[in-house]
């Protein structure tokens, strides 16, 4: 599968991946299954642990009572990976391991088998950098606690982990996974799990990347989103590019142990827009974000709408919609309004996010494509067919590049466009 990319030196950035030929936006460069993956705490119970598809009704493992599957087929296919951890999960019930502990345990079980994974085509688990030497003492201490938790979790299956895997250093392994795992998201960019895809760990970071990763279930797809020249370095963004350059640099240095020196960070690109408006007001918005996230996690949608609306109404004359913290509030309010079926209000807030999304997620970006699709669905629901058609077409132009024409979400969007066009045509015929 690695015909469009190759491993090579990328100067002061160390090793990376380069294009073997010129590539156009939308080109599928690589597909990879995970070396190991687990559903995240956020999605546990709502997705199948084998195929990572969302289902309202899932079968539960009769032994550990935690793992869930679409059907007996998925459960059977998942058993070779689940059987080792099943006993561990039972042994600590009702306690639940952290996502990182559960993922590292799965990696250890796989290392013990010595099996080779296709996702190690360009880079193996043993090659992964841990960055332990560059980590703060606080981070090292945190990893040490995780290592203790891991040994407690695995004690029923493996009494002495380092003895069974020669040369294994748990602190080093946790560092490798922490710096190299990927968040697995569904087609709408909502987190569903975390996984290790060793070959893709060679990709270096840029706040203006020329590639994006989108998942189909747990299968990773790497696509070009810019015109790429032969031998050009391939890059992705490790973090959300909507944050200010200072916040991006702080987050990257903390988790990945390097300082981003891309042009966007060096010049503070669009930071003035992100922090536009009255500072005292957006500081209050920033302080309110943790409460908003807490209400989201608790699914307290009515309270979330009231909280956000109270702030947005007060700030409408002093903060533009491009302000980063107001934008987060608008997005959260739109989402909450959808949950409580306040469709007209949801559309109002969604429309306000489109210009800022275009500003911060320039070019074909999956996050902007999904946001356009969501707003287009609301317009369609409200009977605003002409506007919906325009918004959904914009979404399709992006998703066919970022997700590919065969992705289930793109296919769903194509059908939605056809329905909208048919309804609009029927309406015009009856006028």
RODO-2510 file (C-alpha; in nm, 4 decimals, decimal comma):
residues 431
     n   res          X          Y          Z
     1     x     0,0000     0,0000     0,0000
     2     x     0,2995     0,2319     0,0530
     3     x     0,3411     0,3116    -0,3176
     4     x     0,2724     0,6863    -0,2749
     5     x     0,4946     0,7528     0,0250
     6     x     0,8344     0,6565     0,1577
     7     x     1,0280     0,6898     0,4798
     8     x     1,3100     0,9437     0,4772
     9     x     1,4942     1,2242     0,6517
    10     x     1,3111     1,5553     0,7020
    11     x     1,5971     1,7717     0,8288
    12     x     1,5736     1,8977     1,1868
    13     x     1,2322     1,7271     1,2156
    14     x     1,4018     1,3863     1,2039
    15     x     1,2456     1,1045     1,0062
    16     x     0,9193     1,1471     0,8230
    17     x     0,7251     1,0499     0,5135
    18     x     0,7687     1,1948     0,1653
    19     x     0,5591     1,1644    -0,1487
    20     x     0,6985     0,9336    -0,4169
    21     x     0,5024     1,1167    -0,6877
    22     x     0,2942     1,4309    -0,7417
    23     x    -0,0457     1,4042    -0,5716
    24     x    -0,3719     1,5929    -0,6138
    25     x    -0,6153     1,6860    -0,3334
    26     x    -0,8367     1,3886    -0,2472
    27     x    -0,5775     1,1267    -0,3433
    28     x    -0,5800     0,8248    -0,1089
    29     x    -0,2179     0,7812    -0,0018
    30     x    -0,2439     0,5030     0,2533
    31     x    -0,4857     0,2763     0,4414
    32     x    -0,3983     0,1091     0,7694
    33     x    -0,5582    -0,1181     1,0246
    34     x    -0,4511    -0,0593     1,3858
    35     x    -0,1810    -0,2563     1,5593
    36     x    -0,4117    -0,2285     1,8605
    37     x    -0,7120    -0,0126     1,9463
    38     x    -0,9878     0,0295     2,2039
    39     x    -1,3112     0,2288     2,2230
    40     x    -1,2712     0,5476     2,4260
    41     x    -1,4544     0,6076     2,7515
    42     x    -1,6800     0,8592     2,5705
    43     x    -1,8030     0,6006     2,3204
    44     x    -1,7994     0,2873     2,5352
    45     x    -2,1351     0,1110     2,5209
    46     x    -2,2467     0,2886     2,2036
    47     x    -2,0073     0,1382     1,9485
    48     x    -1,9117    -0,2158     1,8547
    49     x    -1,5674    -0,3024     1,9894
    50     x    -1,4831    -0,4984     1,6749
    51     x    -1,5977    -0,2815     1,3828
    52     x    -1,6406     0,0491     1,5733
    53     x    -1,9871     0,1076     1,4206
    54     x    -2,2482     0,2913     1,6268
    55     x    -2,5531     0,0854     1,7189
    56     x    -2,8430     0,1527     1,9559
    57     x    -2,8584    -0,2087     2,0702
    58     x    -2,5362    -0,4016     2,1267
    59     x    -2,4600    -0,7503     2,2580
    60     x    -2,2601    -0,7517     2,5808
    61     x    -1,9786    -0,9939     2,6593
    62     x    -2,1340    -1,2394     2,9066
    63     x    -1,8069    -1,2740     3,0986
    64     x    -1,6584    -0,9255     3,1509
    65     x    -1,9945    -0,7459     3,1038
    66     x    -1,8072    -0,4528     2,9487
    67     x    -1,7212    -0,5231     2,5849
    68     x    -2,0101    -0,4806     2,3412
    69     x    -2,0625    -0,5989     1,9841
    70     x    -2,2990    -0,5549     1,6890
    71     x    -2,3783    -0,9257     1,6716
    72     x    -2,2386    -1,2729     1,7300
    73     x    -2,0181    -1,2450     1,4189
    74     x    -1,8397    -0,9323     1,5453
    75     x    -1,8055    -1,0899     1,8889
    76     x    -1,6457    -1,4023     1,7417
    77     x    -1,4048    -1,2004     1,5262
    78     x    -1,3060    -0,9876     1,8262
    79     x    -1,2463    -1,2820     2,0595
    80     x    -0,8766    -1,3468     1,9720
    81     x    -0,7940    -0,9941     2,0922
    82     x    -1,0530    -0,9762     2,3687
    83     x    -0,9950    -1,3128     2,5357
    84     x    -0,6740    -1,2048     2,7095
    85     x    -0,8173    -0,8808     2,8447
    86     x    -1,1545    -1,0374     2,9357
    87     x    -1,0110    -1,2044     3,2451
    88     x    -0,8355    -0,8799     3,3422
    89     x    -1,1575    -0,6805     3,3135
    90     x    -1,3418    -0,9385     3,5247
    91     x    -1,0734    -0,9346     3,7920
    92     x    -1,1059    -0,5613     3,8656
    93     x    -1,4816    -0,5272     3,8162
    94     x    -1,6518    -0,2877     3,8962
    95     x    -1,3410    -0,0780     3,8451
    96     x    -1,2639     0,0144     3,4837
    97     x    -0,9104     0,0697     3,3480
    98     x    -0,8257     0,4017     3,1868
    99     x    -0,8231     0,4087     2,8078
   100     x    -0,4427     0,4269     2,8021
   101     x    -0,3999     0,1326     3,0414
   102     x    -0,6395    -0,0826     2,8408
   103     x    -0,4682     0,0055     2,5109
   104     x    -0,1184    -0,0649     2,6451
   105     x    -0,2391    -0,3990     2,7842
   106     x    -0,3672    -0,4957     2,4388
   107     x    -0,0311    -0,3980     2,2896
   108     x     0,1516    -0,6160     2,5425
   109     x    -0,0736    -0,9134     2,4659
   110     x     0,0054    -0,8656     2,0962
   111     x     0,3799    -0,8302     2,1601
   112     x     0,3699    -1,1631     2,3445
   113     x     0,2333    -1,3384     2,0356
   114     x     0,5106    -1,1964     1,8171
   115     x     0,2600    -1,1487     1,5337
   116     x     0,3357    -0,8998     1,2573
   117     x     0,0796    -0,6317     1,1702
   118     x     0,0321    -0,4656     0,8292
   119     x     0,0388    -0,1248     0,9985
   120     x     0,4097    -0,1862     1,0732
   121     x     0,4948    -0,1832     0,7024
   122     x     0,7148     0,1283     0,7307
   123     x     0,7723     0,1575     1,1051
   124     x     0,7486    -0,0995     1,3863
   125     x     0,6253    -0,0637     1,7430
   126     x     0,9835    -0,1124     1,8601
   127     x     1,0897     0,1868     1,6446
   128     x     0,8485     0,4304     1,8121
   129     x     1,0017     0,7170     2,0066
   130     x     0,9007     0,7564     2,3719
   131     x     1,0496     1,1058     2,4339
   132     x     1,0972     1,0067     2,7996
   133     x     1,4148     1,2154     2,8322
   134     x     1,2352     1,5278     2,7090
   135     x     0,9314     1,4825     2,9347
   136     x     0,8694     1,6883     3,2456
   137     x     0,9012     1,5184     3,5839
   138     x     0,5242     1,5604     3,6238
   139     x     0,4579     1,3663     3,3022
   140     x     0,7043     1,0934     3,3985
   141     x     0,5326     1,0606     3,7357
   142     x     0,1962     1,0327     3,5601
   143     x     0,3279     0,7550     3,3366
   144     x     0,4664     0,5799     3,6429
   145     x     0,1195     0,5779     3,7997
   146     x    -0,0222     0,4313     3,4773
   147     x     0,2429     0,1572     3,4846
   148     x     0,1384     0,0640     3,8399
   149     x    -0,2278     0,0610     3,7350
   150     x    -0,1398    -0,1604     3,4370
   151     x     0,0283    -0,4225     3,6525
   152     x    -0,2693    -0,4275     3,8893
   153     x    -0,5039    -0,4630     3,5903
   154     x    -0,3041    -0,7469     3,4317
   155     x    -0,2152    -0,9380     3,7514
   156     x    -0,4679    -1,2194     3,6942
   157     x    -0,3376    -1,2868     3,3427
   158     x     0,0308    -1,1961     3,3777
   159     x     0,2037    -1,1832     3,7150
   160     x     0,5281    -1,0257     3,5935
   161     x     0,4892    -0,8354     3,2678
   162     x     0,8586    -0,7453     3,2046
   163     x     0,9624    -1,1119     3,2440
   164     x     0,7195    -1,2346     2,9786
   165     x     0,8242    -0,9690     2,7244
   166     x     1,2062    -0,9546     2,7337
   167     x     1,3488    -0,6027     2,7382
   168     x     1,0103    -0,4415     2,7976
   169     x     1,0213    -0,1184     2,9957
   170     x     0,6692    -0,0174     3,0956
   171     x     0,7514     0,3520     3,1377
   172     x     0,9103     0,3561     2,7916
   173     x     0,6124     0,1729     2,6396
   174     x     0,3641     0,4179     2,7901
   175     x     0,5751     0,7036     2,6505
   176     x     0,5753     0,5410     2,3063
   177     x     0,1976     0,5011     2,3082
   178     x     0,1287     0,8464     2,4558
   179     x     0,3335     1,0181     2,1829
   180     x     0,2218     0,8001     1,8929
   181     x    -0,1392     0,6902     1,9369
   182     x    -0,4191     0,8448     1,7298
   183     x    -0,7707     0,9437     1,8243
   184     x    -1,0109     0,7352     1,6157
   185     x    -1,3156     0,9350     1,5094
   186     x    -1,6340     0,8496     1,3256
   187     x    -1,7238     1,0088     0,9916
   188     x    -1,8594     1,3163     1,1720
   189     x    -1,5268     1,3647     1,3530
   190     x    -1,6598     1,2547     1,6923
   191     x    -1,4134     1,0594     1,9047
   192     x    -1,4872     0,6871     1,9316
   193     x    -1,1535     0,5349     2,0300
   194     x    -0,7753     0,5422     2,0373
   195     x    -0,5378     0,3256     1,8389
   196     x    -0,1773     0,2675     1,7442
   197     x    -0,0869     0,2781     1,3729
   198     x     0,2968     0,2574     1,3798
   199     x     0,3722     0,3462     1,0160
   200     x     0,1573     0,6584     1,0383
   201     x     0,3568     0,7743     1,3410
   202     x     0,6262     0,8790     1,0926
   203     x     0,4061     1,1665     0,9790
   204     x     0,5296     1,4972     1,1177
   205     x     0,3068     1,7799     1,2383
   206     x     0,2119     2,1057     1,0692
   207     x    -0,0558     2,3592     1,1607
   208     x    -0,1123     2,3896     0,7842
   209     x    -0,0968     2,0200     0,6862
   210     x    -0,1115     1,8834     0,3338
   211     x    -0,2833     1,5602     0,4446
   212     x    -0,5661     1,4529     0,6748
   213     x    -0,6630     1,1279     0,8418
   214     x    -1,0228     1,0106     0,8315
   215     x    -1,1463     0,6773     0,9655
   216     x    -1,3895     0,4176     0,8352
   217     x    -1,4645     0,2188     1,1471
   218     x    -1,1122     0,1602     1,2805
   219     x    -0,9502     0,1652     0,9349
   220     x    -0,7319     0,4746     0,8932
   221     x    -0,7314     0,6548     0,5576
   222     x    -0,4645     0,9144     0,4756
   223     x    -0,5616     1,1599     0,2003
   224     x    -0,3969     1,4622     0,0395
   225     x    -0,5812     1,7935     0,0896
   226     x    -0,3329     2,0111    -0,0982
   227     x    -0,1435     1,9740    -0,4232
   228     x     0,1706     1,7804    -0,3254
   229     x     0,4906     1,7648    -0,5285
   230     x     0,7161     1,4615    -0,5666
   231     x     0,9511     1,4237    -0,2665
   232     x     0,7534     1,6820    -0,0658
   233     x     0,7145     1,5980     0,3031
   234     x     0,3700     1,4723     0,4037
   235     x     0,2248     1,6337     0,7156
   236     x    -0,0827     1,6140     0,9358
   237     x    -0,1970     1,8227     1,2309
   238     x    -0,1600     1,6494     1,5654
   239     x    -0,4056     1,8891     1,7319
   240     x    -0,7066     2,1107     1,6591
   241     x    -0,5775     2,3968     1,4430
   242     x    -0,8550     2,6289     1,5669
   243     x    -0,6584     2,7072     1,8858
   244     x    -0,4272     3,0098     1,9079
   245     x    -0,0647     2,9596     1,8047
   246     x     0,0456     2,9892     2,1693
   247     x    -0,2054     2,7270     2,2835
   248     x    -0,1087     2,4947     1,9963
   249     x     0,2599     2,5234     2,0804
   250     x     0,1935     2,4631     2,4502
   251     x    -0,0195     2,1558     2,3803
   252     x     0,2276     2,0066     2,1319
   253     x     0,5268     2,0647     2,3589
   254     x     0,3449     1,9058     2,6540
   255     x     0,2262     1,5919     2,4740
   256     x     0,4810     1,5460     2,1950
   257     x     0,7890     1,7137     2,3453
   258     x     0,8780     1,9507     2,0611
   259     x     0,8031     2,3126     1,9761
   260     x     0,6082     2,3702     1,6544
   261     x     0,7992     2,6111     1,4298
   262     x     0,5608     2,6133     1,1327
   263     x     0,4882     2,9477     0,9645
   264     x     0,1429     2,9711     1,1235
   265     x     0,2925     2,9465     1,4721
   266     x     0,5897     3,1732     1,4017
   267     x     0,3689     3,4513     1,2633
   268     x     0,0690     3,4064     1,4954
   269     x    -0,1432     3,3498     1,1848
   270     x    -0,5072     3,4595     1,2445
   271     x    -0,4535     3,4956     1,6202
   272     x    -0,5925     3,8490     1,6003
   273     x    -0,9184     3,7044     1,4650
   274     x    -0,9231     3,4293     1,7286
   275     x    -0,8934     3,6837     2,0095
   276     x    -1,0952     3,9642     1,8512
   277     x    -1,3321     4,1672     2,0647
   278     x    -1,3296     4,2906     2,4214
   279     x    -1,0700     4,0951     2,6192
   280     x    -1,2612     4,1087     2,9470
   281     x    -1,5597     3,9504     2,7744
   282     x    -1,3760     3,6712     2,5935
   283     x    -1,1820     3,5935     2,9106
   284     x    -1,5186     3,5213     3,0761
   285     x    -1,6099     3,2980     2,7823
   286     x    -1,2813     3,1112     2,8193
   287     x    -1,3486     3,0580     3,1905
   288     x    -1,6976     2,9299     3,1086
   289     x    -1,5784     2,6633     2,8603
   290     x    -1,4987     2,3967     3,1289
   291     x    -1,8538     2,4316     3,2673
   292     x    -1,9937     2,3982     2,9145
   293     x    -1,7894     2,0809     2,8582
   294     x    -1,9068     1,9441     3,1934
   295     x    -2,2710     1,9997     3,0966
   296     x    -2,2069     1,8331     2,7588
   297     x    -2,0513     1,5291     2,9261
   298     x    -2,3497     1,5039     3,1619
   299     x    -2,5975     1,5503     2,8711
   300     x    -2,7678     1,8388     3,0554
   301     x    -2,8823     1,9961     2,7313
   302     x    -3,1490     2,2384     2,8553
   303     x    -2,9130     2,3767     3,1181
   304     x    -2,6405     2,4034     2,8552
   305     x    -2,8672     2,6019     2,6220
   306     x    -2,9620     2,8406     2,9035
   307     x    -2,5982     2,8887     3,0093
   308     x    -2,4710     2,9562     2,6587
   309     x    -2,7625     3,1750     2,5525
   310     x    -2,7249     3,3912     2,8628
   311     x    -2,3631     3,4582     2,7692
   312     x    -2,4044     3,4995     2,3919
   313     x    -2,6879     3,7501     2,4331
   314     x    -2,4736     3,9665     2,6633
   315     x    -2,1666     3,9512     2,4403
   316     x    -2,3262     4,0072     2,0999
   317     x    -2,2115     4,3719     2,0787
   318     x    -1,8560     4,3223     2,2039
   319     x    -1,7467     3,9849     2,0606
   320     x    -1,7463     3,8868     1,6911
   321     x    -1,8349     3,5303     1,5985
   322     x    -1,4725     3,4744     1,4941
   323     x    -1,3611     3,4958     1,8574
   324     x    -1,2356     3,1482     1,9459
   325     x    -1,4154     3,1189     2,2782
   326     x    -1,7447     3,2620     2,1557
   327     x    -1,7259     3,0240     1,8591
   328     x    -1,6937     2,7279     2,0994
   329     x    -2,0028     2,8547     2,2816
   330     x    -2,1980     2,8886     1,9553
   331     x    -2,1024     2,5366     1,8551
   332     x    -2,2013     2,3943     2,1937
   333     x    -2,5351     2,5809     2,1851
   334     x    -2,6121     2,4494     1,8366
   335     x    -2,5408     2,0950     1,9509
   336     x    -2,7530     2,1322     2,2654
   337     x    -3,0450     2,2829     2,0699
   338     x    -3,0383     1,9823     1,8362
   339     x    -3,0576     1,7456     2,1341
   340     x    -3,3681     1,9218     2,2681
   341     x    -3,5288     1,9609     1,9225
   342     x    -3,5101     2,3394     1,9168
   343     x    -3,4392     2,3297     1,5453
   344     x    -3,4806     2,6961     1,4528
   345     x    -3,2429     2,8080     1,7272
   346     x    -2,9952     2,5337     1,6328
   347     x    -2,9926     2,6618     1,2749
   348     x    -2,9425     3,0200     1,3894
   349     x    -2,6353     2,9272     1,5931
   350     x    -2,5055     2,6914     1,3248
   351     x    -2,5166     2,9615     1,0569
   352     x    -2,3095     3,1895     1,2789
   353     x    -2,0303     2,9284     1,2905
   354     x    -1,9865     2,8932     0,9137
   355     x    -1,7755     3,2041     0,8476
   356     x    -1,5368     3,1366     1,1402
   357     x    -1,5059     2,7720     1,0345
   358     x    -1,4113     2,8832     0,6840
   359     x    -1,1529     3,1194     0,8345
   360     x    -0,9841     2,8638     1,0615
   361     x    -1,0372     2,5432     0,8635
   362     x    -0,9336     2,6794     0,5269
   363     x    -0,9306     2,4591     0,2173
   364     x    -1,0729     2,1059     0,2263
   365     x    -1,0924     2,0280     0,5966
   366     x    -1,3075     1,7430     0,7353
   367     x    -1,4236     1,9449     1,0376
   368     x    -1,5576     2,2248     0,8183
   369     x    -1,7151     1,9755     0,5773
   370     x    -1,9025     1,8052     0,8607
   371     x    -2,0172     2,1407     1,0027
   372     x    -2,1561     2,2449     0,6634
   373     x    -2,3385     1,9113     0,6411
   374     x    -2,4920     1,9587     0,9858
   375     x    -2,6124     2,3100     0,9027
   376     x    -2,7406     2,1911     0,5640
   377     x    -2,9432     1,9193     0,7372
   378     x    -3,0989     2,1814     0,9662
   379     x    -3,1877     2,4031     0,6681
   380     x    -3,3432     2,1035     0,4954
   381     x    -3,5404     2,0155     0,8088
   382     x    -3,6680     2,3735     0,8303
   383     x    -3,7808     2,3676     0,4673
   384     x    -3,5167     2,6137     0,3482
   385     x    -3,4420     2,4008     0,0436
   386     x    -3,2465     2,6463    -0,1736
   387     x    -3,0165     2,7390     0,1129
   388     x    -2,9833     2,3729     0,2130
   389     x    -2,8876     2,2732    -0,1393
   390     x    -2,6111     2,5352    -0,1519
   391     x    -2,4748     2,4420     0,1919
   392     x    -2,4834     2,0683     0,1236
   393     x    -2,3050     2,1143    -0,2098
   394     x    -2,0282     2,3013    -0,0296
   395     x    -2,0088     2,0148     0,2198
   396     x    -1,9909     1,7568    -0,0606
   397     x    -1,7067     1,9451    -0,2346
   398     x    -1,5052     1,9122     0,0856
   399     x    -1,5986     1,5586     0,1936
   400     x    -1,5247     1,4048    -0,1464
   401     x    -1,1658     1,5257    -0,0891
   402     x    -1,1239     1,4553     0,2841
   403     x    -1,3353     1,1408     0,3204
   404     x    -1,3427     1,0129    -0,0372
   405     x    -1,6472     0,9464    -0,2536
   406     x    -1,6936     0,5932    -0,1163
   407     x    -1,7005     0,6859     0,2523
   408     x    -2,0391     0,6105     0,4174
   409     x    -2,0754     0,9745     0,5268
   410     x    -2,0125     1,1038     0,1749
   411     x    -2,2613     0,8513     0,0404
   412     x    -2,5156     0,9668     0,2966
   413     x    -2,4563     1,3273     0,1926
   414     x    -2,4996     1,2361    -0,1741
   415     x    -2,8409     1,0869    -0,0964
   416     x    -2,9367     1,3917     0,1098
   417     x    -2,8467     1,6165    -0,1843
   418     x    -3,0608     1,4075    -0,4192
   419     x    -3,3576     1,4267    -0,1789
   420     x    -3,3176     1,8020    -0,1437
   421     x    -3,2987     1,8537    -0,5211
   422     x    -3,6099     1,6376    -0,5753
   423     x    -3,8075     1,8276    -0,3094
   424     x    -3,7026     2,1636    -0,4484
   425     x    -3,7954     2,0576    -0,8023
   426     x    -4,1344     1,9323    -0,6826
   427     x    -4,1981     2,2569    -0,4973
   428     x    -4,1142     2,4661    -0,8030
   429     x    -4,3447     2,2565    -1,0236
   430     x    -4,6372     2,3298    -0,7907
   431     x    -4,5765     2,7048    -0,7750
***
